Amino acid sequence: MDHTLITTSTGLEGYKVIKHLGVVRGITVRSRSVLGNMAGGFQALFGGQLSIYTELCENAREEAYQLLIQHAQAIGANGIINMRYDANEIMQGVTEVLAYGTAVVVGKA
């Protein structure tokens, strides 16, 4: 799938939606290891960006995004509109990251 055909907006400029295929999603559940949490706690003592947790969040979002794309392709989409992320803590230290949107078939306008 062409990543330029994935947007948080309700349409794709220069394209028209030929068919809506429905909601698609990619979900992942992640946690940091005990050693990772210790390293994150150590970083927190000094303030600033907590790179251990930034990396965890970025990896979780990327995995959810790729799963979203796979789901859309599996149902025949060549684009995704209204793409969003959501995250929820399932239990302490365990977070779910969800990427979701509307799978569409688009063509040049």
DRENDO-1510 file (C-alpha; in Angstrom, 1 decimal, always signed):
<recs>
REC; n; res; u; v; w
REC; 1; MET; +0.0; +0.0; +0.0 .
REC; 2; ASP; +1.2; +3.5; -0.9 .
REC; 3; HIS; +1.7; +5.2; +2.4 .
REC; 4; THR; +0.6; +8.5; +0.9 .
REC; 5; LEU; -2.8; +7.0; +0.6 .
REC; 6; ILE; -3.2; +6.8; +4.4 .
REC; 7; THR; -4.4; +9.9; +6.0 .
REC; 8; THR; -6.0; +11.2; +9.2 .
REC; 9; SER; -8.3; +13.4; +7.0 .
REC; 10; THR; -11.7; +12.4; +5.6 .
REC; 11; GLY; -10.5; +12.3; +2.1 .
REC; 12; LEU; -7.4; +12.1; -0.1 .
REC; 13; GLU; -6.7; +15.2; -2.2 .
REC; 14; GLY; -6.6; +14.3; -5.9 .
REC; 15; TYR; -8.4; +11.0; -5.4 .
REC; 16; LYS; -12.0; +10.0; -5.1 .
REC; 17; VAL; -13.4; +7.3; -2.9 .
REC; 18; ILE; -14.8; +4.5; -5.1 .
REC; 19; LYS; -15.8; +2.2; -2.3 .
REC; 20; HIS; -15.8; +2.2; +1.5 .
REC; 21; LEU; -14.7; -1.2; +2.9 .
REC; 22; GLY; -15.3; -0.5; +6.6 .
REC; 23; VAL; -13.2; -0.1; +9.7 .
REC; 24; VAL; -9.8; -1.7; +9.9 .
REC; 25; ARG; -7.4; -1.9; +12.8 .
REC; 26; GLY; -4.1; -3.1; +14.0 .
REC; 27; ILE; -3.5; -3.8; +17.7 .
REC; 28; THR; -0.5; -4.7; +19.8 .
REC; 29; VAL; +0.0; -5.1; +23.5 .
REC; 30; ARG; +3.4; -4.2; +24.9 .
REC; 31; SER; +5.3; -4.0; +28.2 .
REC; 32; ARG; +8.8; -3.0; +29.2 .
REC; 33; SER; +11.0; -5.6; +30.9 .
REC; 34; VAL; +12.0; -5.2; +34.5 .
REC; 35; LEU; +15.4; -4.1; +33.4 .
REC; 36; GLY; +13.9; -1.6; +31.0 .
REC; 37; ASN; +11.7; -0.2; +33.8 .
REC; 38; MET; +14.8; +0.1; +36.0 .
REC; 39; ALA; +16.6; +2.0; +33.2 .
REC; 40; GLY; +13.6; +4.2; +32.6 .
REC; 41; GLY; +13.4; +5.0; +36.4 .
REC; 42; PHE; +17.1; +5.9; +36.3 .
REC; 43; GLN; +16.5; +8.2; +33.4 .
REC; 44; ALA; +13.5; +9.8; +35.2 .
REC; 45; LEU; +15.8; +10.8; +38.1 .
REC; 46; PHE; +17.6; +13.2; +35.8 .
REC; 47; GLY; +14.5; +14.5; +34.0 .
REC; 48; GLY; +14.1; +15.2; +30.3 .
REC; 49; GLN; +13.2; +12.7; +27.6 .
REC; 50; LEU; +12.8; +9.1; +28.7 .
REC; 51; SER; +14.3; +7.4; +25.6 .
REC; 52; ILE; +13.6; +3.9; +26.9 .
REC; 53; TYR; +9.9; +4.7; +27.0 .
REC; 54; THR; +9.9; +6.8; +23.8 .
REC; 55; GLU; +11.4; +3.8; +21.9 .
REC; 56; LEU; +8.8; +1.5; +23.4 .
REC; 57; CYS; +5.9; +3.8; +22.4 .
REC; 58; GLU; +7.3; +4.3; +18.9 .
REC; 59; ASN; +7.8; +0.6; +18.3 .
REC; 60; ALA; +4.3; -0.2; +19.6 .
REC; 61; ARG; +2.7; +2.5; +17.3 .
REC; 62; GLU; +4.7; +1.3; +14.3 .
REC; 63; GLU; +3.7; -2.3; +14.9 .
REC; 64; ALA; +0.0; -1.3; +15.2 .
REC; 65; TYR; +0.3; +0.8; +12.0 .
REC; 66; GLN; +1.8; -2.1; +10.0 .
REC; 67; LEU; -1.0; -4.4; +11.3 .
REC; 68; LEU; -3.5; -1.8; +10.2 .
REC; 69; ILE; -2.1; -1.7; +6.7 .
REC; 70; GLN; -2.1; -5.6; +6.5 .
REC; 71; HIS; -5.7; -5.7; +7.6 .
REC; 72; ALA; -6.7; -3.1; +5.0 .
REC; 73; GLN; -4.8; -4.9; +2.2 .
REC; 74; ALA; -6.4; -8.2; +3.2 .
REC; 75; ILE; -9.9; -6.8; +2.4 .
REC; 76; GLY; -8.8; -5.2; -0.8 .
REC; 77; ALA; -8.2; -1.6; +0.2 .
REC; 78; ASN; -5.6; +0.7; -1.5 .
REC; 79; GLY; -6.1; +3.5; +1.0 .
REC; 80; ILE; -7.1; +4.4; +4.6 .
REC; 81; ILE; -8.9; +7.5; +5.7 .
REC; 82; ASN; -9.7; +8.8; +9.2 .
REC; 83; MET; -6.6; +7.0; +10.5 .
REC; 84; ARG; -6.2; +7.3; +14.3 .
REC; 85; TYR; -4.2; +5.9; +17.2 .
REC; 86; ASP; -5.5; +5.0; +20.7 .
REC; 87; ALA; -3.7; +3.6; +23.7 .
REC; 88; ASN; -5.0; +2.1; +26.9 .
REC; 89; GLU; -3.2; +0.7; +30.0 .
REC; 90; ILE; -4.6; -2.9; +30.4 .
REC; 91; MET; -2.7; -3.4; +33.7 .
REC; 92; GLN; +0.2; -1.6; +35.3 .
REC; 93; GLY; +3.1; -1.6; +32.8 .
REC; 94; VAL; +1.1; -3.3; +30.0 .
REC; 95; THR; -0.3; -1.0; +27.3 .
REC; 96; GLU; -2.5; -1.7; +24.3 .
REC; 97; VAL; -1.9; +0.4; +21.2 .
REC; 98; LEU; -4.6; +0.5; +18.5 .
REC; 99; ALA; -4.3; +2.0; +15.0 .
REC; 100; TYR; -7.6; +2.2; +13.2 .
REC; 101; GLY; -9.3; +3.9; +10.3 .
REC; 102; THR; -11.7; +3.4; +7.3 .
REC; 103; ALA; -10.4; +1.2; +4.5 .
REC; 104; VAL; -11.2; +2.5; +1.1 .
REC; 105; VAL; -10.6; +1.9; -2.6 .
REC; 106; VAL; -9.6; +5.1; -4.2 .
REC; 107; GLY; -8.9; +6.2; -7.8 .
REC; 108; LYS; -7.5; +9.4; -9.4 .
REC; 109; ALA; -10.0; +12.2; -9.4 .
</recs>
